[in-house]
Amino acid sequence: MEIERKFKVRELPDLSQYPFKQLEQGYLNTNPVVRVRKEDEEYYLTYKGKGFLEREEYNLPLNKEAYEHLITKADGRVITKKRYLIHFEYYTIELDIFEGDLAPLIIAEVEFETKEEAVSFTPPDWFGEDVTEDPSYSNSNLSKK
């Protein structure tokens, strides 16, 4: 089960002190979501159930050859982004800076253990609007535009 909130970003913190990963992902299906992702040199096939704040998620490892074959089957655009990992209180903020034709979009995601924890989360000042329930900010929908 994945429980996460998603926010626009009002202003960027100094990113020079944080590690990042380079991501590339494509969607084989968007309802239900079936995605392939390259994260640096690791590869995954992911299934995501319905929902926004709370939904099922299963990740299966792929090898490079399987990923390279499947990414060519992606519907819509292949999304590329840098994901910075920023520690904040008890959480890790995944700050996604989209590249290519989705630039300058920047989205911050925070995952939680429980729905109650997610609902009571107070974001840092540099976060903007909460877009957790806005389907236009889901990566699967961004791949279609």
Secondary structure, DSSP 8 states (H G I E B T S, - for coil): -EEEEEEEESS---GGGS-EEEEEEEEEEETTEEEEEEETTEEEEEEE-S-SSEE-EEEEEE-HHHHHHHHTT-EEEEEEEEEEEEEETTEEEEEEEE-GGGTT-EEEEEE-SSHHHHHH----TTEEEE-TT-GGGSHHHHTT-
